[in-house]
Amino acid sequence: MAILVDRIVLTDQWGPEFWKPHQRAFELVEADWSCSPSELVYVGDNPAKDFTAPNSRGWLTIRLRLEGQRLQSLTADNVECSARLEIRSIEELSSFLLGKASSGVL
């Protein structure tokens, strides 16, 4: 099995007060990787909780909205909860991220 990520943060170990949309996990990733927020991307599917913290920190946020997905029809309450981009397939997501990485943007 291939590893596609360098770090997985399980916020449950800190307790429910640190679950999304709390910023602690995002701060940890920034510090561990010594990255500025503008260099980081968060991909999620739930506008009710996924994008508020990374948006406020300056990360690029992407909503993966797949056909038949449980949260596909959920809409964001406001702009702070909305992802900056919306992508509708894994192939499109992969192509977008590889393109950004190869151009040196990520």
CNS distance restraints for C-alpha pairs under 8 A (distance, minus, plus):
assign (resid   7 and name CA) (resid  29 and name CA) 7.89 0.50 0.50
assign (resid   9 and name CA) (resid  25 and name CA) 6.52 0.50 0.50
assign (resid  11 and name CA) (resid  15 and name CA) 6.89 0.50 0.50
assign (resid  11 and name CA) (resid  16 and name CA) 7.82 0.50 0.50
assign (resid  11 and name CA) (resid  18 and name CA) 6.15 0.50 0.50
assign (resid  11 and name CA) (resid  19 and name CA) 5.69 0.50 0.50
assign (resid  11 and name CA) (resid  25 and name CA) 6.78 0.50 0.50
assign (resid  12 and name CA) (resid  16 and name CA) 6.30 0.50 0.50
assign (resid  12 and name CA) (resid  18 and name CA) 7.43 0.50 0.50
assign (resid  12 and name CA) (resid  19 and name CA) 6.67 0.50 0.50
assign (resid  14 and name CA) (resid  18 and name CA) 6.16 0.50 0.50
assign (resid  15 and name CA) (resid  19 and name CA) 7.20 0.50 0.50
assign (resid  17 and name CA) (resid  22 and name CA) 7.44 0.50 0.50
assign (resid  18 and name CA) (resid  22 and name CA) 5.27 0.50 0.50
assign (resid  18 and name CA) (resid  23 and name CA) 7.67 0.50 0.50
assign (resid  18 and name CA) (resid  24 and name CA) 6.68 0.50 0.50
assign (resid  18 and name CA) (resid  25 and name CA) 7.93 0.50 0.50
assign (resid  20 and name CA) (resid  49 and name CA) 5.83 0.50 0.50
assign (resid  20 and name CA) (resid  50 and name CA) 6.44 0.50 0.50
assign (resid  20 and name CA) (resid  53 and name CA) 7.61 0.50 0.50
assign (resid  21 and name CA) (resid  49 and name CA) 5.32 0.50 0.50
assign (resid  21 and name CA) (resid  50 and name CA) 6.35 0.50 0.50
assign (resid  21 and name CA) (resid  51 and name CA) 7.48 0.50 0.50
assign (resid  21 and name CA) (resid  52 and name CA) 6.09 0.50 0.50
assign (resid  21 and name CA) (resid  53 and name CA) 5.49 0.50 0.50
assign (resid  22 and name CA) (resid  53 and name CA) 6.41 0.50 0.50
assign (resid  23 and name CA) (resid  27 and name CA) 6.20 0.50 0.50
assign (resid  23 and name CA) (resid  53 and name CA) 5.41 0.50 0.50
assign (resid  23 and name CA) (resid  54 and name CA) 7.54 0.50 0.50
assign (resid  24 and name CA) (resid  28 and name CA) 6.20 0.50 0.50
assign (resid  25 and name CA) (resid  29 and name CA) 6.35 0.50 0.50
assign (resid  26 and name CA) (resid  30 and name CA) 6.32 0.50 0.50
assign (resid  26 and name CA) (resid  53 and name CA) 7.50 0.50 0.50
assign (resid  26 and name CA) (resid  54 and name CA) 6.76 0.50 0.50
assign (resid  27 and name CA) (resid  31 and name CA) 6.21 0.50 0.50
assign (resid  28 and name CA) (resid  32 and name CA) 5.96 0.50 0.50
assign (resid  29 and name CA) (resid  33 and name CA) 5.97 0.50 0.50
assign (resid  30 and name CA) (resid  34 and name CA) 5.62 0.50 0.50
assign (resid  30 and name CA) (resid  35 and name CA) 5.09 0.50 0.50
assign (resid  30 and name CA) (resid  36 and name CA) 6.46 0.50 0.50
assign (resid  30 and name CA) (resid  37 and name CA) 6.77 0.50 0.50
assign (resid  31 and name CA) (resid  35 and name CA) 6.85 0.50 0.50
assign (resid  35 and name CA) (resid  39 and name CA) 6.25 0.50 0.50
assign (resid  35 and name CA) (resid  40 and name CA) 7.32 0.50 0.50
assign (resid  36 and name CA) (resid  40 and name CA) 7.26 0.50 0.50
assign (resid  37 and name CA) (resid  57 and name CA) 6.16 0.50 0.50
assign (resid  37 and name CA) (resid  58 and name CA) 5.24 0.50 0.50
assign (resid  37 and name CA) (resid  59 and name CA) 4.95 0.50 0.50
assign (resid  38 and name CA) (resid  58 and name CA) 5.70 0.50 0.50
assign (resid  38 and name CA) (resid  59 and name CA) 5.27 0.50 0.50
assign (resid  38 and name CA) (resid  60 and name CA) 6.86 0.50 0.50
assign (resid  39 and name CA) (resid  59 and name CA) 7.05 0.50 0.50
assign (resid  39 and name CA) (resid  60 and name CA) 7.97 0.50 0.50
assign (resid  39 and name CA) (resid 105 and name CA) 7.24 0.50 0.50
assign (resid  39 and name CA) (resid 106 and name CA) 5.29 0.50 0.50
assign (resid  40 and name CA) (resid  59 and name CA) 5.27 0.50 0.50
assign (resid  40 and name CA) (resid  60 and name CA) 6.30 0.50 0.50
assign (resid  40 and name CA) (resid 106 and name CA) 6.84 0.50 0.50
assign (resid  41 and name CA) (resid  59 and name CA) 5.58 0.50 0.50
assign (resid  41 and name CA) (resid  60 and name CA) 4.71 0.50 0.50
assign (resid  41 and name CA) (resid  61 and name CA) 5.74 0.50 0.50
assign (resid  41 and name CA) (resid  62 and name CA) 7.41 0.50 0.50
assign (resid  42 and name CA) (resid  51 and name CA) 7.79 0.50 0.50
assign (resid  42 and name CA) (resid  54 and name CA) 6.92 0.50 0.50
assign (resid  42 and name CA) (resid  59 and name CA) 6.85 0.50 0.50
assign (resid  42 and name CA) (resid  60 and name CA) 6.33 0.50 0.50
assign (resid  42 and name CA) (resid  61 and name CA) 4.88 0.50 0.50
assign (resid  42 and name CA) (resid  62 and name CA) 6.20 0.50 0.50
assign (resid  43 and name CA) (resid  61 and name CA) 5.98 0.50 0.50
assign (resid  43 and name CA) (resid  62 and name CA) 4.76 0.50 0.50
assign (resid  43 and name CA) (resid  63 and name CA) 5.83 0.50 0.50
assign (resid  43 and name CA) (resid  64 and name CA) 6.66 0.50 0.50
assign (resid  44 and name CA) (resid  50 and name CA) 5.90 0.50 0.50
assign (resid  44 and name CA) (resid  51 and name CA) 7.41 0.50 0.50
assign (resid  44 and name CA) (resid  61 and name CA) 7.79 0.50 0.50
assign (resid  44 and name CA) (resid  62 and name CA) 6.42 0.50 0.50
assign (resid  44 and name CA) (resid  63 and name CA) 5.16 0.50 0.50
assign (resid  44 and name CA) (resid  64 and name CA) 5.98 0.50 0.50
assign (resid  45 and name CA) (resid  50 and name CA) 7.02 0.50 0.50
assign (resid  45 and name CA) (resid  63 and name CA) 5.20 0.50 0.50
assign (resid  45 and name CA) (resid  64 and name CA) 5.30 0.50 0.50
assign (resid  45 and name CA) (resid  65 and name CA) 6.25 0.50 0.50
assign (resid  45 and name CA) (resid  71 and name CA) 6.84 0.50 0.50
assign (resid  45 and name CA) (resid  72 and name CA) 7.80 0.50 0.50
assign (resid  46 and name CA) (resid  50 and name CA) 5.40 0.50 0.50
assign (resid  46 and name CA) (resid  51 and name CA) 7.80 0.50 0.50
assign (resid  46 and name CA) (resid  63 and name CA) 7.61 0.50 0.50
assign (resid  46 and name CA) (resid  71 and name CA) 6.47 0.50 0.50
assign (resid  46 and name CA) (resid  74 and name CA) 7.43 0.50 0.50
assign (resid  47 and name CA) (resid  51 and name CA) 6.16 0.50 0.50
assign (resid  47 and name CA) (resid  63 and name CA) 7.87 0.50 0.50
assign (resid  47 and name CA) (resid  74 and name CA) 7.22 0.50 0.50
assign (resid  47 and name CA) (resid  75 and name CA) 6.54 0.50 0.50
assign (resid  47 and name CA) (resid  76 and name CA) 5.04 0.50 0.50
assign (resid  47 and name CA) (resid  77 and name CA) 7.87 0.50 0.50
assign (resid  47 and name CA) (resid  81 and name CA) 5.42 0.50 0.50
assign (resid  47 and name CA) (resid  82 and name CA) 5.83 0.50 0.50
assign (resid  47 and name CA) (resid  83 and name CA) 7.24 0.50 0.50
assign (resid  48 and name CA) (resid  75 and name CA) 7.94 0.50 0.50
assign (resid  48 and name CA) (resid  76 and name CA) 6.27 0.50 0.50
assign (resid  48 and name CA) (resid  77 and name CA) 7.39 0.50 0.50
assign (resid  48 and name CA) (resid  81 and name CA) 6.51 0.50 0.50
assign (resid  49 and name CA) (resid  81 and name CA) 7.12 0.50 0.50
assign (resid  50 and name CA) (resid  54 and name CA) 7.99 0.50 0.50
assign (resid  50 and name CA) (resid  81 and name CA) 7.48 0.50 0.50
assign (resid  51 and name CA) (resid  55 and name CA) 5.76 0.50 0.50
assign (resid  51 and name CA) (resid  61 and name CA) 6.47 0.50 0.50
assign (resid  51 and name CA) (resid  80 and name CA) 7.32 0.50 0.50
assign (resid  51 and name CA) (resid  81 and name CA) 5.37 0.50 0.50
assign (resid  51 and name CA) (resid  82 and name CA) 6.26 0.50 0.50
assign (resid  51 and name CA) (resid  83 and name CA) 5.85 0.50 0.50
assign (resid  52 and name CA) (resid  56 and name CA) 6.20 0.50 0.50
assign (resid  52 and name CA) (resid  80 and name CA) 5.49 0.50 0.50
assign (resid  52 and name CA) (resid  81 and name CA) 4.90 0.50 0.50
assign (resid  52 and name CA) (resid  82 and name CA) 7.53 0.50 0.50
assign (resid  53 and name CA) (resid  57 and name CA) 6.33 0.50 0.50
assign (resid  54 and name CA) (resid  58 and name CA) 6.24 0.50 0.50
assign (resid  54 and name CA) (resid  59 and name CA) 5.17 0.50 0.50
assign (resid  54 and name CA) (resid  60 and name CA) 7.48 0.50 0.50
assign (resid  54 and name CA) (resid  61 and name CA) 6.89 0.50 0.50
assign (resid  55 and name CA) (resid  59 and name CA) 5.63 0.50 0.50
assign (resid  55 and name CA) (resid  60 and name CA) 7.03 0.50 0.50
assign (resid  55 and name CA) (resid  61 and name CA) 6.61 0.50 0.50
assign (resid  55 and name CA) (resid  80 and name CA) 6.73 0.50 0.50
assign (resid  55 and name CA) (resid  81 and name CA) 7.92 0.50 0.50
assign (resid  55 and name CA) (resid  83 and name CA) 7.61 0.50 0.50
assign (resid  56 and name CA) (resid  80 and name CA) 7.51 0.50 0.50
assign (resid  60 and name CA) (resid  83 and name CA) 8.00 0.50 0.50
assign (resid  60 and name CA) (resid  84 and name CA) 6.59 0.50 0.50
assign (resid  61 and name CA) (resid  83 and name CA) 4.92 0.50 0.50
assign (resid  61 and name CA) (resid  84 and name CA) 5.27 0.50 0.50
assign (resid  61 and name CA) (resid  85 and name CA) 6.42 0.50 0.50
assign (resid  62 and name CA) (resid  83 and name CA) 5.23 0.50 0.50
assign (resid  62 and name CA) (resid  84 and name CA) 6.01 0.50 0.50
assign (resid  62 and name CA) (resid  85 and name CA) 4.75 0.50 0.50
assign (resid  62 and name CA) (resid  86 and name CA) 5.58 0.50 0.50
assign (resid  62 and name CA) (resid  87 and name CA) 6.93 0.50 0.50
assign (resid  63 and name CA) (resid  83 and name CA) 5.50 0.50 0.50
assign (resid  63 and name CA) (resid  84 and name CA) 7.79 0.50 0.50
assign (resid  63 and name CA) (resid  85 and name CA) 6.21 0.50 0.50
assign (resid  63 and name CA) (resid  86 and name CA) 4.70 0.50 0.50
assign (resid  63 and name CA) (resid  87 and name CA) 6.12 0.50 0.50
assign (resid  64 and name CA) (resid  86 and name CA) 6.10 0.50 0.50
assign (resid  64 and name CA) (resid  87 and name CA) 5.07 0.50 0.50
assign (resid  64 and name CA) (resid  88 and name CA) 5.84 0.50 0.50
assign (resid  64 and name CA) (resid  89 and name CA) 7.06 0.50 0.50
assign (resid  64 and name CA) (resid  90 and name CA) 7.87 0.50 0.50
assign (resid  64 and name CA) (resid  93 and name CA) 7.75 0.50 0.50
assign (resid  65 and name CA) (resid  69 and name CA) 7.03 0.50 0.50
assign (resid  65 and name CA) (resid  71 and name CA) 7.80 0.50 0.50
assign (resid  65 and name CA) (resid  72 and name CA) 5.53 0.50 0.50
assign (resid  65 and name CA) (resid  86 and name CA) 6.83 0.50 0.50
assign (resid  65 and name CA) (resid  87 and name CA) 6.09 0.50 0.50
assign (resid  65 and name CA) (resid  88 and name CA) 4.95 0.50 0.50
assign (resid  65 and name CA) (resid  89 and name CA) 7.35 0.50 0.50
assign (resid  66 and name CA) (resid  72 and name CA) 6.47 0.50 0.50
assign (resid  66 and name CA) (resid  88 and name CA) 5.13 0.50 0.50
assign (resid  66 and name CA) (resid  89 and name CA) 5.99 0.50 0.50
assign (resid  67 and name CA) (resid  72 and name CA) 6.90 0.50 0.50
assign (resid  67 and name CA) (resid  88 and name CA) 7.42 0.50 0.50
assign (resid  68 and name CA) (resid  72 and name CA) 6.81 0.50 0.50
assign (resid  76 and name CA) (resid  81 and name CA) 5.49 0.50 0.50
assign (resid  76 and name CA) (resid  82 and name CA) 5.46 0.50 0.50
assign (resid  77 and name CA) (resid  81 and name CA) 6.42 0.50 0.50
assign (resid  77 and name CA) (resid  82 and name CA) 7.85 0.50 0.50
assign (resid  78 and name CA) (resid  82 and name CA) 6.61 0.50 0.50
assign (resid  87 and name CA) (resid  92 and name CA) 6.56 0.50 0.50
assign (resid  87 and name CA) (resid  93 and name CA) 6.27 0.50 0.50
assign (resid  88 and name CA) (resid  92 and name CA) 6.97 0.50 0.50
assign (resid  88 and name CA) (resid  93 and name CA) 7.83 0.50 0.50
assign (resid  89 and name CA) (resid  93 and name CA) 6.30 0.50 0.50
assign (resid  90 and name CA) (resid  94 and name CA) 6.03 0.50 0.50
assign (resid  91 and name CA) (resid  95 and name CA) 6.08 0.50 0.50
assign (resid  92 and name CA) (resid  96 and name CA) 6.04 0.50 0.50
assign (resid  93 and name CA) (resid  97 and name CA) 6.14 0.50 0.50
assign (resid  94 and name CA) (resid  98 and name CA) 6.00 0.50 0.50
assign (resid  95 and name CA) (resid  99 and name CA) 5.98 0.50 0.50
assign (resid  96 and name CA) (resid 100 and name CA) 6.25 0.50 0.50
assign (resid  97 and name CA) (resid 101 and name CA) 6.09 0.50 0.50
assign (resid  98 and name CA) (resid 102 and name CA) 6.01 0.50 0.50
assign (resid  99 and name CA) (resid 103 and name CA) 6.20 0.50 0.50
assign (resid 100 and name CA) (resid 104 and name CA) 6.40 0.50 0.50
assign (resid 100 and name CA) (resid 105 and name CA) 5.25 0.50 0.50
assign (resid 100 and name CA) (resid 106 and name CA) 5.72 0.50 0.50
assign (resid 101 and name CA) (resid 105 and name CA) 5.83 0.50 0.50
assign (resid 101 and name CA) (resid 106 and name CA) 4.79 0.50 0.50
